[in-house]
């Protein structure tokens, strides 16, 4: 399966929404220039990168949610991917970077403004497993660029 990077996001101050960036350096400990305010639940080697899907955002918008790219804290927004096929262990192979999904990224109240009636659980893996964000660890560090193609294994 192939897809492409639709957006990259990092916040030097932490929090959401994360502003877009054209390039993003990803290291084992996380994304350069992206601060995590809650290190108990975010960041570290097994949660170095948060990945979300453009098609899921479009579905949520069609349901009336005021979500937009970067508003739920993702670092990497991909497109043209069958999100139903992503699970722990899935690898994203970019030109210079390899990411491996470690698990879902449980939503929290910090992102509530992206949802009708503050229903941030709309992207909970427990309730909506095919609408969740995913955390990934970095197998190979490097730079990601908006528009870059990747394959999924």
C-alpha positions as CSV (number, residue, x, y, z in Angstrom):
1,X,0.0,0.0,0.0
2,X,1.3,3.5,-0.9
3,X,0.3,6.9,0.4
4,X,1.8,10.4,0.8
5,X,2.4,13.0,3.4
6,X,-0.4,15.6,3.3
7,X,0.9,17.6,6.3
8,X,3.5,17.8,9.0
9,X,3.0,19.6,12.4
10,X,5.1,20.6,15.4
11,X,4.6,23.0,18.3
12,X,7.6,24.6,20.0
13,X,5.3,25.6,22.9
14,X,3.4,22.3,23.0
15,X,-0.4,22.0,23.0
16,X,-2.8,22.2,20.1
17,X,-3.4,23.1,17.4
18,X,0.1,22.3,16.1
19,X,1.2,24.7,13.4
20,X,2.2,23.2,10.0
21,X,5.8,22.8,8.9
22,X,7.2,21.9,5.5
23,X,9.8,19.5,6.9
24,X,10.1,17.6,10.1
25,X,13.2,15.9,11.6
26,X,12.2,12.7,13.5
27,X,14.5,11.1,16.0
28,X,14.1,8.2,18.4
29,X,12.9,10.5,21.2
30,X,10.4,12.5,19.0
31,X,10.1,15.3,16.5
32,X,12.6,18.1,16.6
33,X,10.8,21.4,17.5
34,X,7.7,19.6,19.0
35,X,7.3,20.0,22.7
36,X,5.2,17.6,24.8
37,X,3.5,19.3,27.7
38,X,2.3,16.0,29.2
39,X,5.2,13.6,29.0
40,X,3.3,11.0,31.1
41,X,0.9,10.4,28.1
42,X,2.8,11.8,25.1
43,X,6.3,11.6,23.6
44,X,9.2,9.2,24.3
45,X,10.6,6.4,22.2
46,X,7.3,4.5,21.8
47,X,5.2,7.6,21.2
48,X,7.8,9.6,19.2
49,X,5.4,10.5,16.3
50,X,1.6,10.9,16.2
51,X,0.1,9.9,12.9
52,X,-3.4,10.7,11.6
53,X,-5.2,10.3,8.3
54,X,-6.7,13.0,6.0
55,X,-9.6,10.9,5.0
56,X,-10.6,10.4,8.7
57,X,-10.5,14.2,9.2
58,X,-12.7,14.6,6.1
59,X,-15.2,12.1,7.5
60,X,-15.3,13.9,10.8
61,X,-15.8,17.3,9.1
62,X,-18.7,15.7,7.2
63,X,-20.2,14.8,10.6
64,X,-20.0,18.5,11.6
65,X,-16.9,18.4,13.7
66,X,-14.7,21.6,13.6
67,X,-11.5,19.5,13.3
68,X,-8.7,20.6,10.9
69,X,-5.2,19.4,10.2
70,X,-3.0,19.8,13.2
71,X,-5.9,20.4,15.6
72,X,-5.7,17.0,17.4
73,X,-2.0,17.0,17.9
74,X,-0.8,14.9,15.1
75,X,2.7,15.3,13.8
76,X,2.2,13.4,10.5
77,X,-1.0,13.6,8.4
78,X,-1.1,11.0,5.7
79,X,-3.4,10.4,2.8
80,X,-4.5,7.7,0.3
81,X,-4.2,5.0,3.0
82,X,-6.7,2.4,4.1
83,X,-6.8,3.4,7.7
84,X,-8.6,0.2,8.6
85,X,-5.5,-1.7,7.8
86,X,-3.2,0.2,10.2
87,X,-2.5,-1.5,13.6
88,X,0.4,-2.0,16.0
89,X,3.4,-3.3,14.1
90,X,2.5,-1.6,10.8
91,X,5.6,0.1,9.3
92,X,5.6,3.3,7.3
93,X,8.6,3.4,4.9
94,X,9.6,6.9,3.7
95,X,12.6,7.9,1.6
96,X,14.9,8.4,4.7
97,X,12.6,7.4,7.6
98,X,11.0,4.2,8.9
99,X,8.2,4.5,11.6
100,X,6.6,1.5,13.3
101,X,3.1,1.9,14.9
102,X,3.3,1.0,18.6
103,X,-0.4,1.6,19.5
104,X,-3.3,4.0,19.4
105,X,-3.1,7.5,20.7
106,X,-5.9,7.8,23.3
107,X,-7.7,11.2,23.0
108,X,-7.9,13.6,25.9
109,X,-9.8,16.8,26.7
110,X,-7.0,19.0,25.3
111,X,-8.4,18.3,21.8
112,X,-12.1,18.7,22.7
113,X,-12.6,21.9,20.7
114,X,-12.1,19.9,17.5
115,X,-15.3,18.1,18.1
116,X,-19.0,18.8,18.3
117,X,-20.2,19.0,21.9
118,X,-16.5,18.4,22.9
119,X,-16.9,14.7,22.0
120,X,-13.2,14.0,21.7
121,X,-13.8,10.3,22.2
122,X,-15.0,10.3,18.6
123,X,-11.4,9.3,17.8
124,X,-11.0,6.8,20.6
125,X,-9.7,3.4,19.4
126,X,-12.0,1.7,21.9
127,X,-15.2,3.3,20.5
128,X,-14.2,4.0,16.9
129,X,-11.1,1.8,16.1
130,X,-10.9,3.0,12.4
131,X,-10.9,6.7,13.3
132,X,-8.0,6.8,15.8
133,X,-4.6,8.4,15.7
134,X,-1.6,6.2,16.0
135,X,1.7,6.5,17.9
136,X,4.9,5.3,16.3
137,X,8.4,4.7,17.2
138,X,11.3,5.7,14.9
139,X,13.1,2.7,13.4
140,X,15.3,4.9,11.2
141,X,15.7,8.7,12.0
142,X,15.6,11.3,9.3
143,X,13.7,14.1,7.7
144,X,10.1,14.0,6.4
145,X,8.8,16.4,3.8
146,X,5.3,17.4,2.8
147,X,4.3,15.6,-0.4
148,X,6.7,12.7,0.2
149,X,5.5,9.2,-0.8
150,X,5.7,6.2,1.4
151,X,4.9,2.5,1.5
152,X,3.3,0.5,4.3
153,X,4.4,-3.0,5.3
